[in-house]
Amino acid sequence: MDLLTLFTLAVGLSMDAFAVAVCKGLAMKQITVGKAVIVGLWFGGFQAGMPFLGYVLGIQFRDRITAIDHWIAFVLLAFIGINMIREALSGEEECCEDGDAALGVKEMFLLAVATSIDALAVGITFAFLDVEILPAISFIGITTFSLSVVGVKAGNVFGRKYEARAEIVGGVILILLGTKILLEHLGILA
């Protein structure tokens, strides 16, 4: 696989994580480099790990995983998005004053899995191609990490202007993202 193809693939796989990173930035009242790096590490790590897992699983589970990956991503993103909207509308503070709870292990794990399901399917494809897996997954992970850090900052800048609506917008984006993934895999969207 040539570098341009790998770069295009890495950016494409990163877009879900970028969109969710923007949502995370929207919800943060105060952003630090450390918080952006945490988001980047979660998303970048899973975007690198899932293709490796897919590669290892290879042909054995190919039909089972690719048949349901879009449903898993849809359910996880819709659940998290609905929960974000519900919390925003309830008026309750979801987390401590600077948004650290939004970076909790449970939420970040679910988001990282939801945004990297497609990468698992790509890893299965890698098993059938002449791909050097370690450089490929490293490139995907670094690309996702970088775009996620940028996404957190972009979301935070936008969120400072519209704090009251930020979490609702983030929830809607997650639901729409999950719906888009589902509709693309069902062949309704190209």
N, CA, C and O of each residue as an XYZ file, in Angstrom:
760
protein
N       0.858     -1.177      0.000
C       0.000      0.000      0.000
C       0.902      1.237      0.000
O       1.785      1.369      0.847
N       0.671      2.141     -0.956
C       1.524      3.318     -1.051
C       1.152      4.349      0.021
O       0.090      4.260      0.637
N       2.030      5.316      0.231
C       1.878      6.299      1.301
C       0.639      7.172      1.119
O      -0.049      7.473      2.095
N       0.347      7.580     -0.106
C      -0.829      8.419     -0.362
C      -2.120      7.668     -0.035
O      -3.034      8.236      0.564
N      -2.196      6.412     -0.421
C      -3.380      5.597     -0.108
C      -3.520      5.428      1.393
O      -4.621      5.545      1.932
N      -2.420      5.156      2.070
C      -2.449      4.995      3.521
C      -2.849      6.295      4.205
O      -3.623      6.274      5.162
N      -2.334      7.426      3.730
C      -2.696      8.725      4.301
C      -4.190      9.001      4.118
O      -4.866      9.432      5.052
N      -4.692      8.754      2.926
C      -6.123      8.958      2.658
C      -6.962      8.063      3.558
O      -7.968      8.506      4.113
N      -6.562      6.831      3.702
C      -7.262      5.900      4.583
C      -7.217      6.382      6.029
O      -8.232      6.359      6.725
N      -6.044      6.817      6.482
C      -5.885      7.284      7.869
C      -6.763      8.496      8.144
O      -7.405      8.573      9.192
N      -6.795      9.437      7.218
C      -7.630     10.629      7.401
C      -9.102     10.228      7.403
O      -9.876     10.718      8.226
N      -9.489      9.349      6.498
C     -10.878      8.891      6.456
C     -11.298      8.209      7.746
O     -12.382      8.470      8.269
N     -10.446      7.340      8.256
C     -10.748      6.669      9.515
C     -10.770      7.652     10.684
O     -11.491      7.435     11.657
N      -9.996      8.717     10.599
C      -9.893      9.698     11.680
C     -11.093     10.626     11.790
O     -11.290     11.257     12.829
N     -11.888     10.720     10.750
C     -12.959     11.713     10.738
C     -14.008     11.500     11.833
O     -14.509     12.468     12.405
N     -14.339     10.253     12.124
C     -15.281      9.995     13.221
C     -14.688     10.470     14.545
O     -15.359     11.126     15.341
N     -13.427     10.130     14.764
C     -12.765     10.541     16.002
C     -12.636     12.064     16.061
O     -12.802     12.654     17.129
N     -12.346     12.699     14.940
C     -12.253     14.159     14.900
C     -13.589     14.789     15.297
O     -13.621     15.717     16.105
N     -14.683     14.291     14.736
C     -16.003     14.842     15.054
C     -16.322     14.686     16.536
O     -16.864     15.601     17.156
N     -15.992     13.543     17.098
C     -16.254     13.329     18.521
C     -15.323     14.192     19.375
O     -15.729     14.679     20.429
N     -14.076     14.385     18.929
C     -13.149     15.263     19.652
C     -13.668     16.695     19.671
O     -13.521     17.395     20.672
N     -14.270     17.131     18.575
C     -14.892     18.454     18.545
C     -15.985     18.524     19.607
O     -16.103     19.519     20.323
N     -16.777     17.467     19.703
C     -17.835     17.413     20.732
C     -17.243     17.495     22.138
O     -17.783     18.181     23.006
N     -16.142     16.797     22.355
C     -15.503     16.838     23.671
C     -15.028     18.262     23.968
O     -15.199     18.755     25.083
N     -14.445     18.909     22.989
C     -13.992     20.284     23.163
C     -15.146     21.227     23.439
O     -15.006     22.170     24.218
N     -16.296     20.981     22.803
C     -17.484     21.796     23.051
C     -17.891     21.749     24.518
O     -18.295     22.759     25.093
N     -17.781     20.567     25.116
C     -18.244     20.372     26.486
C     -17.258     20.876     27.539
O     -17.624     21.014     28.706
N     -16.026     21.149     27.149
C     -15.007     21.581     28.125
C     -15.068     23.083     28.343
O     -15.055     23.866     27.393
N     -15.136     23.468     29.605
C     -15.127     24.894     29.933
C     -13.715     25.453     29.842
O     -13.510     26.589     29.413
N     -12.749     24.645     30.248
C     -11.349     25.065     30.190
C     -10.546     23.934     29.580
O     -10.623     22.789     30.027
N      -9.784     24.261     28.568
C      -8.999     23.243     27.876
C      -7.524     23.412     28.235
O      -7.025     24.527     28.390
N      -6.851     22.283     28.360
C      -5.403     22.282     28.548
C      -4.805     21.337     27.507
O      -5.513     20.525     26.911
N      -3.528     21.449     27.302
C      -2.851     20.548     26.382
C      -3.032     19.108     26.868
O      -3.229     18.197     26.064
N      -2.963     18.912     28.173
C      -3.111     17.577     28.738
C      -4.450     16.942     28.406
O      -4.509     15.758     28.074
N      -5.527     17.714     28.493
C      -6.858     17.185     28.170
C      -6.960     16.830     26.695
O      -7.517     15.789     26.345
N      -6.434     17.671     25.839
C      -6.466     17.394     24.403
C      -5.633     16.150     24.087
O      -6.017     15.344     23.240
N      -4.495     15.996     24.767
C      -3.644     14.826     24.559
C      -4.348     13.558     25.034
O      -4.235     12.516     24.389
N      -5.066     13.628     26.140
C      -5.815     12.457     26.630
C      -6.814     11.995     25.572
O      -6.885     10.806     25.260
N      -7.579     12.927     25.023
C      -8.545     12.583     23.974
C      -7.807     11.994     22.772
O      -8.221     10.973     22.224
N      -6.717     12.637     22.368
C      -5.936     12.147     21.236
C      -5.378     10.748     21.459
O      -5.375      9.923     20.546
N      -4.906     10.484     22.672
C      -4.355      9.159     22.971
C      -5.425      8.068     22.933
O      -5.196      6.983     22.399
N      -6.590      8.363     23.499
C      -7.684      7.386     23.448
C      -8.041      7.061     22.011
O      -8.048      5.898     21.609
N      -8.341      8.113     21.232
C      -8.794      7.892     19.863
C      -7.676      7.355     18.980
O      -7.897      6.423     18.208
N      -6.490      7.922     19.078
C      -5.367      7.442     18.284
C      -4.986      6.013     18.627
O      -4.686      5.207     17.747
N      -5.002      5.709     19.926
C      -4.672      4.353     20.370
C      -5.654      3.314     19.843
O      -5.256      2.248     19.373
N      -6.936      3.636     19.927
C      -7.935      2.690     19.443
C      -7.936      2.609     17.916
O      -8.157      1.536     17.355
N      -7.690      3.736     17.238
C      -7.643      3.699     15.772
C      -6.440      2.886     15.291
O      -6.467      2.347     14.185
N      -5.394      2.792     16.099
C      -4.246      1.947     15.752
C      -4.477      0.505     16.197
O      -4.105     -0.436     15.496
N      -5.092      0.342     17.363
C      -5.294     -0.995     17.909
C      -6.344     -1.818     17.188
O      -6.180     -3.027     17.019
N      -7.417     -1.176     16.762
C      -8.495     -1.919     16.107
C      -8.071     -2.527     14.769
O      -8.421     -3.676     14.499
N      -7.333     -1.806     13.919
C      -6.886     -2.472     12.688
C      -5.936     -3.642     12.986
O      -5.940     -4.650     12.280
N      -5.136     -3.493     14.025
C      -4.256     -4.591     14.395
C      -5.077     -5.799     14.835
O      -4.793     -6.926     14.429
N      -6.091     -5.566     15.662
C      -6.975     -6.648     16.096
C      -7.668     -7.281     14.894
O      -7.749     -8.505     14.789
N      -8.164     -6.442     13.988
C      -8.797     -6.963     12.776
C      -7.846     -7.782     11.937
O      -8.219     -8.816     11.383
N      -6.621     -7.315     11.848
C      -5.594     -8.028     11.101
C      -5.355     -9.413     11.703
O      -5.257    -10.408     10.985
N      -5.263     -9.456     13.024
C      -5.018    -10.718     13.717
C      -6.202    -11.677     13.549
O      -6.014    -12.872     13.324
N      -7.401    -11.149     13.657
C      -8.596    -11.990     13.506
C      -8.745    -12.500     12.075
O      -9.157    -13.634     11.830
N      -8.390    -11.612     11.137
C      -8.374    -12.000      9.728
C      -9.655    -12.628      9.217
O     -10.757    -12.153      9.490
N      -9.490    -13.667      8.496
C     -10.585    -14.310      7.775
C     -11.588    -14.977      8.715
O     -12.774    -15.034      8.388
N     -11.160    -15.478      9.856
C     -12.033    -16.226     10.771
C     -13.362    -15.530     11.043
O     -14.427    -16.129     10.892
N     -13.293    -14.271     11.442
C     -14.489    -13.572     11.875
C     -14.940    -12.491     10.894
O     -15.780    -11.656     11.228
N     -14.394    -12.508      9.716
C     -14.662    -11.448      8.745
C     -16.151    -11.219      8.516
O     -16.615    -10.083      8.616
N     -16.893    -12.242      8.219
C     -18.314    -12.090      7.917
C     -19.115    -11.621      9.128
O     -20.019    -10.798      8.988
N     -18.800    -12.124     10.291
C     -19.541    -11.736     11.498
C     -19.304    -10.273     11.873
O     -20.251     -9.561     12.204
N     -18.070     -9.826     11.824
C     -17.728     -8.468     12.248
C     -18.220     -7.439     11.241
O     -18.855     -6.457     11.625
N     -17.939     -7.648      9.959
C     -18.344     -6.654      8.967
C     -19.860     -6.607      8.818
O     -20.398     -5.600      8.357
N     -20.545     -7.651      9.189
C     -22.004     -7.656      9.083
C     -22.663     -6.791     10.151
O     -23.782     -6.316      9.955
N     -21.982     -6.579     11.283
C     -22.625     -5.828     12.381
C     -21.857     -4.595     12.837
O     -22.307     -3.902     13.750
N     -20.704     -4.299     12.223
C     -19.903     -3.178     12.719
C     -20.657     -1.859     12.703
O     -20.512     -1.052     13.621
N     -21.450     -1.633     11.684
C     -22.208     -0.387     11.583
C     -23.295     -0.290     12.649
O     -23.596      0.803     13.129
N     -23.881     -1.414     13.019
C     -24.905     -1.404     14.080
C     -24.278     -1.100     15.436
O     -24.845     -0.355     16.236
N     -23.116     -1.674     15.689
C     -22.422     -1.414     16.950
C     -22.070      0.067     17.054
O     -22.320      0.694     18.083
N     -21.493      0.627     15.995
C     -21.129      2.047     16.000
C     -22.370      2.918     16.180
O     -22.344      3.873     16.956
N     -23.452      2.602     15.477
C     -24.699      3.378     15.585
C     -25.244      3.356     17.013
O     -25.563      4.407     17.570
N     -25.352      2.178     17.602
C     -25.915      2.059     18.952
C     -25.059      2.805     19.973
O     -25.592      3.532     20.812
N     -23.748      2.635     19.913
C     -22.874      3.316     20.877
C     -22.944      4.834     20.730
O     -23.080      5.546     21.725
N     -22.852      5.334     19.495
C     -22.882      6.780     19.296
C     -24.248      7.368     19.634
O     -24.328      8.438     20.236
N     -25.321      6.679     19.254
C     -26.667      7.177     19.574
C     -26.888      7.191     21.088
O     -27.441      8.154     21.621
N     -26.466      6.146     21.777
C     -26.624      6.084     23.231
C     -25.882      7.234     23.911
O     -26.437      7.914     24.774
N     -24.650      7.443     23.525
C     -23.854      8.516     24.134
C     -24.437      9.876     23.765
O     -24.511     10.762     24.616
N     -24.854     10.056     22.512
C     -25.450     11.320     22.081
C     -26.745     11.633     22.810
O     -26.951     12.765     23.248
N     -27.615     10.650     22.944
C     -28.883     10.844     23.665
C     -28.607     11.183     25.122
O     -29.270     12.048     25.695
N     -27.647     10.517     25.716
C     -27.295     10.797     27.106
C     -26.769     12.226     27.260
O     -27.097     12.903     28.234
N     -25.956     12.686     26.306
C     -25.452     14.061     26.363
C     -26.602     15.069     26.282
O     -26.630     16.043     27.033
N     -27.543     14.832     25.374
C     -28.688     15.733     25.225
C     -29.542     15.723     26.486
O     -29.963     16.774     26.970
N     -29.794     14.524     27.015
C     -30.601     14.399     28.233
C     -29.965     15.168     29.384
O     -30.655     15.883     30.110
N     -28.664     15.027     29.553
C     -27.978     15.738     30.635
C     -27.996     17.246     30.416
O     -28.133     18.010     31.372
N     -27.860     17.676     29.175
C     -27.889     19.112     28.883
C     -29.266     19.695     29.171
O     -29.372     20.793     29.718
N     -30.312     18.978     28.812
C     -31.673     19.467     29.023
C     -32.111     19.398     30.482
O     -32.990     20.149     30.906
N     -31.498     18.493     31.254
C     -31.860     18.375     32.667
C     -31.306     19.536     33.485
O     -31.773     19.795     34.594
N     -30.319     20.229     32.944
C     -29.725     21.370     33.643
C     -28.729     20.959     34.711
O     -28.155     21.813     35.386
N     -28.520     19.667     34.869
C     -27.558     19.192     35.865
C     -26.158     19.271     35.279
O     -25.956     19.075     34.081
N     -25.205     19.558     36.138
C     -23.812     19.551     35.703
C     -23.383     18.101     35.546
O     -23.490     17.313     36.486
N     -22.903     17.751     34.374
C     -22.454     16.393     34.108
C     -21.151     16.092     34.828
O     -20.906     14.958     35.240
N     -20.332     17.093     34.975
C     -19.000     16.856     35.511
C     -18.562     18.046     36.338
O     -19.289     19.024     36.512
N     -17.369     17.928     36.832
C     -16.859     19.014     37.647
C     -16.669     20.265     36.809
O     -16.824     20.227     35.588
N     -16.338     21.364     37.448
C     -16.389     22.665     36.787
C     -15.561     22.808     35.527
O     -15.900     23.630     34.676
N     -14.503     22.053     35.372
C     -13.709     22.234     34.161
C     -13.842     21.083     33.174
O     -13.049     20.996     32.237
N     -14.804     20.209     33.351
C     -15.074     19.185     32.354
C     -14.219     17.936     32.448
O     -14.215     17.140     31.510
N     -13.500     17.729     33.534
C     -12.629     16.563     33.635
C     -13.389     15.239     33.608
O     -12.874     14.255     33.076
N     -14.599     15.189     34.165
C     -15.346     13.936     34.194
C     -15.674     13.454     32.785
O     -15.854     12.257     32.560
N     -15.749     14.375     31.848
C     -16.026     14.003     30.461
C     -14.874     13.190     29.870
O     -15.014     12.612     28.792
N     -13.758     13.143     30.557
C     -12.603     12.372     30.108
C     -12.441     11.087     30.906
O     -11.371     10.479     30.901
N     -13.496     10.675     31.589
C     -13.461      9.460     32.389
C     -13.245      8.227     31.530
O     -13.552      8.223     30.338
N     -12.721      7.191     32.142
C     -12.367      5.969     31.432
C     -13.588      5.354     30.742
O     -13.497      4.959     29.580
N     -14.715      5.267     31.428
C     -15.898      4.622     30.850
C     -16.363      5.345     29.587
O     -16.564      4.713     28.550
N     -16.534      6.659     29.666
C     -17.014      7.415     28.508
C     -15.997      7.407     27.379
O     -16.363      7.210     26.221
N     -14.733      7.617     27.699
C     -13.710      7.645     26.647
C     -13.554      6.270     25.991
O     -13.331      6.179     24.784
N     -13.669      5.215     26.776
C     -13.585      3.868     26.214
C     -14.710      3.640     25.210
O     -14.472      3.175     24.096
N     -15.941      3.973     25.612
C     -17.083      3.787     24.713
C     -16.937      4.613     23.438
O     -17.200      4.125     22.339
N     -16.515      5.870     23.594
C     -16.328      6.727     22.419
C     -15.212      6.201     21.515
O     -15.347      6.202     20.291
N     -14.126      5.760     22.113
C     -13.001      5.247     21.328
C     -13.397      3.989     20.558
O     -13.018      3.824     19.398
N     -14.153      3.111     21.197
C     -14.623      1.906     20.506
C     -15.579      2.291     19.377
O     -15.460      1.801     18.254
N     -16.527      3.172     19.690
C     -17.531      3.558     18.692
C     -16.898      4.190     17.459
O     -17.344      3.949     16.337
N     -15.871      4.991     17.661
C     -15.254      5.676     16.519
C     -14.229      4.820     15.790
O     -13.737      5.219     14.735
N     -13.900      3.663     16.325
C     -12.864      2.842     15.684
C     -13.381      1.505     15.152
O     -12.588      0.669     14.717
N     -14.684      1.294     15.182
C     -15.242      0.039     14.665
C     -14.882     -0.148     13.190
O     -14.515     -1.247     12.775
N     -14.985      0.910     12.409
C     -14.638      0.805     10.989
C     -13.179      0.413     10.804
O     -12.833     -0.290      9.854
N     -12.328      0.867     11.710
C     -10.902      0.533     11.624
C     -10.681     -0.968     11.818
O      -9.741     -1.536     11.262
N     -11.534     -1.598     12.597
C     -11.459     -3.047     12.778
C     -11.681     -3.748     11.437
O     -10.954     -4.676     11.083
N     -12.683     -3.297     10.707
C     -12.963     -3.876      9.390
C     -11.804     -3.627      8.425
O     -11.473     -4.495      7.617
N     -11.191     -2.451      8.507
C     -10.032     -2.154      7.665
C      -8.890     -3.110      7.993
O      -8.189     -3.582      7.098
N      -8.709     -3.392      9.277
C      -7.672     -4.337      9.676
C      -7.892     -5.721      9.098
O      -6.938     -6.406      8.729
N      -9.145     -6.132      9.018
C      -9.459     -7.427      8.394
C      -9.049     -7.392      6.928
O      -8.504     -8.362      6.401
N      -9.316     -6.263      6.276
C      -8.907     -6.098      4.877
C      -7.392     -6.156      4.754
O      -6.864     -6.751      3.814
N      -6.689     -5.536      5.704
C      -5.229     -5.575      5.694
C      -4.702     -7.011      5.703
O      -3.638     -7.291      5.151
N      -5.454     -7.917      6.333
C      -5.025     -9.308      6.407
C      -4.949     -9.950      5.022
O      -4.209    -10.913      4.820
N      -5.712     -9.418      4.077
C      -5.742     -9.986      2.733
C      -4.856     -9.230      1.746
O      -4.668     -9.674      0.614
N      -4.321     -8.109      2.166
C      -3.493     -7.288      1.291
C      -2.024     -7.400      1.699
O      -1.700     -7.907      2.774
N      -1.179     -6.937      0.859
C       0.248     -6.921      1.162
C       0.571     -5.631      1.918
O       1.138     -4.692      1.359
N       0.199     -5.607      3.195
C       0.363     -4.409      4.019
C       1.303     -4.729      5.179
O       1.131     -5.726      5.880
N       2.282     -3.877      5.363
C       3.128     -4.000      6.549
C       2.335     -3.392      7.693
O       2.180     -2.173      7.763
N       1.834     -4.224      8.584
C       0.829     -3.820      9.561
C       1.342     -2.805     10.577
O       0.625     -1.850     10.875
N       2.516     -2.961     11.109
C       2.994     -2.036     12.149
C       3.168     -0.604     11.653
O       2.711      0.322     12.322
N       3.814     -0.386     10.500
C       3.866      0.996     10.001
C       2.472      1.552      9.668
O       2.198      2.729      9.902
N       1.608      0.708      9.127
C       0.268      1.158      8.741
C      -0.539      1.590      9.965
O      -1.138      2.665      9.958
N      -0.560      0.771     11.007
C      -1.356      1.135     12.182
C      -0.731      2.300     12.945
O      -1.440      3.091     13.568
N       0.588      2.403     12.897
C       1.246      3.551     13.532
C       0.850      4.844     12.832
O       0.565      5.846     13.488
N       0.833      4.824     11.520
C       0.455      5.996     10.736
C      -1.004      6.382     11.011
O      -1.318      7.561     11.178
N      -1.880      5.392     11.055
C      -3.302      5.642     11.343
C      -3.456      6.221     12.748
O      -4.202      7.180     12.944
N      -2.765      5.652     13.711
C      -2.850      6.131     15.092
C      -2.347      7.553     15.254
O      -2.979      8.361     15.934
N      -1.222      7.868     14.640
C      -0.640      9.215     14.744
C      -1.531     10.248     14.047
O      -1.711     11.357     14.550
N      -2.079      9.883     12.900
C      -2.984     10.788     12.183
C      -4.222     11.073     13.028
O      -4.636     12.224     13.160
N      -4.806     10.032     13.595
C      -6.003     10.197     14.419
C      -5.688     11.003     15.671
O      -6.464     11.877     16.055
N      -4.567     10.722     16.306
C      -4.159     11.475     17.482
C      -4.083     12.967     17.152
O      -4.642     13.798     17.867
N      -3.393     13.293     16.073
C      -3.196     14.700     15.692
C      -4.520     15.391     15.396
O      -4.768     16.492     15.888
N      -5.362     14.761     14.604
C      -6.645     15.363     14.257
C      -7.571     15.474     15.476
O      -8.371     16.405     15.562
N      -7.468     14.543     16.403
C      -8.296     14.596     17.606
C      -7.893     15.757     18.510
O      -8.754     16.436     19.070
N      -6.601     15.985     18.654
C      -6.125     17.116     19.458
C      -6.609     18.432     18.837
O      -7.078     19.324     19.544
N      -6.491     18.540     17.523
C      -6.984     19.733     16.829
C      -8.500     19.861     17.007
O      -9.011     20.965     17.199
N      -9.210     18.750     16.945
C     -10.667     18.759     17.114
C     -11.098     19.250     18.478
O     -12.065     20.004     18.582
N     -10.400     18.837     19.535
C     -10.719     19.293     20.886
C     -10.585     20.807     20.972
O     -11.453     21.483     21.524
N      -9.511     21.328     20.435
C      -9.285     22.779     20.476
C     -10.348     23.518     19.655
O     -10.889     24.527     20.107
N     -10.644     23.027     18.472
C     -11.662     23.662     17.627
C     -13.020     23.652     18.318
O     -13.736     24.653     18.303
N     -13.368     22.548     18.910
C     -14.646     22.458     19.623
C     -14.693     23.373     20.824
O     -15.734     23.958     21.122
N     -13.577     23.502     21.518
C     -13.530     24.357     22.701
C     -13.683     25.826     22.333
O     -14.377     26.566     23.031
N     -13.056     26.252     21.266
C     -13.175     27.640     20.831
C     -14.629     27.949     20.486
O     -15.161     28.988     20.875
N     -15.260     27.044     19.759
C     -16.670     27.215     19.410
C     -17.540     27.172     20.663
O     -18.470     27.966     20.807
N     -17.233     26.239     21.573
C     -18.032     26.059     22.779
C     -17.998     27.241     23.728
O     -18.977     27.482     24.433
N     -16.920     27.974     23.768
C     -16.829     29.138     24.652
C     -17.861     30.191     24.284
O     -18.339     30.917     25.156
N     -18.206     30.284     23.028
C     -19.175     31.277     22.587
C     -20.613     30.827     22.832
O     -21.509     31.656     22.995
N     -20.827     29.526     22.856
C     -22.184     28.979     22.944
C     -22.281     27.882     24.005
O     -22.777     26.790     23.727
N     -21.813     28.169     25.209
C     -21.748     27.149     26.246
C     -23.080     26.471     26.522
O     -23.116     25.257     26.721
N     -24.177     27.223     26.540
C     -25.477     26.668     26.906
C     -25.930     25.585     25.933
O     -26.591     24.629     26.340
N     -25.587     25.721     24.665
C     -26.051     24.770     23.652
C     -24.996     23.747     23.255
O     -25.283     22.832     22.483
N     -23.810     23.887     23.759
C     -22.695     23.064     23.294
C     -22.949     21.574     23.469
O     -22.698     20.798     22.546
N     -23.433     21.162     24.613
C     -23.617     19.743     24.854
C     -24.744     19.173     24.000
O     -24.665     18.028     23.555
N     -25.783     19.954     23.771
C     -26.870     19.497     22.902
C     -26.342     19.298     21.481
O     -26.619     18.281     20.845
N     -25.588     20.266     20.996
C     -25.011     20.166     19.653
C     -24.106     18.927     19.572
O     -24.166     18.176     18.598
N     -23.286     18.722     20.579
C     -22.411     17.551     20.601
C     -23.192     16.251     20.553
O     -22.829     15.328     19.823
N     -24.266     16.176     21.330
C     -25.111     14.983     21.325
C     -25.754     14.744     19.972
O     -25.793     13.613     19.488
N     -26.259     15.806     19.364
C     -26.877     15.685     18.041
C     -25.841     15.225     17.018
O     -26.134     14.381     16.172
N     -24.639     15.775     17.094
C     -23.578     15.368     16.159
C     -23.283     13.875     16.310
O     -23.121     13.173     15.312
N     -23.213     13.392     17.537
C     -22.938     11.967     17.744
C     -24.048     11.095     17.172
O     -23.783     10.076     16.535
N     -25.283     11.499     17.403
C     -26.416     10.731     16.867
C     -26.385     10.740     15.337
O     -26.572      9.702     14.703
N     -26.152     11.904     14.754
C     -26.085     11.997     13.295
C     -24.919     11.194     12.732
O     -25.045     10.559     11.685
N     -23.787     11.223     13.426
C     -22.623     10.461     12.997
C     -22.935      8.967     13.009
O     -22.615      8.254     12.058
N     -23.558      8.498     14.083
C     -23.958      7.088     14.158
C     -24.940      6.721     13.060
O     -24.832      5.654     12.455
N     -25.901      7.608     12.801
C     -26.886      7.373     11.750
C     -26.217      7.340     10.377
O     -26.561      6.509      9.537
N     -25.270      8.233     10.151
C     -24.533      8.272      8.880
C     -23.778      6.961      8.664
O     -23.815      6.392      7.573
N     -23.102      6.489      9.693
C     -22.362      5.231      9.587
C     -23.316      4.092      9.222
O     -23.020      3.279      8.347
N     -24.458      4.045      9.899
C     -25.440      2.984      9.653
C     -25.969      3.070      8.218
O     -26.003      2.062      7.512
N     -26.378      4.259      7.785
C     -26.952      4.421      6.450
C     -25.941      4.138      5.344
O     -26.306      3.596      4.301
N     -24.672      4.497      5.559
C     -23.641      4.186      4.571
C     -23.463      2.687      4.433
O     -23.353      2.173      3.320
N     -23.435      1.984      5.547
C     -23.228      0.545      5.492
C     -24.444     -0.206      4.951
O     -24.313     -1.295      4.393
N     -25.625      0.385      5.122
C     -26.826     -0.233      4.565
C     -27.011      0.105      3.083
O     -27.922     -0.408      2.433
N     -26.135      0.977      2.551
C     -26.179      1.339      1.153
C     -27.173      2.440      0.820
O     -27.438      2.696     -0.355
N     -27.729      3.096      1.834
C     -28.687      4.161      1.605
C     -27.971      5.455      1.248
O     -28.461      6.225      0.422
N     -26.810      5.704      1.865
C     -25.961      6.849      1.531
C     -24.720      6.327      0.826
O     -24.216      5.249      1.142
N     -24.241      7.099     -0.121
C     -23.046      6.656     -0.863
C     -21.790      7.049     -0.161
O     -20.696      6.757     -0.644
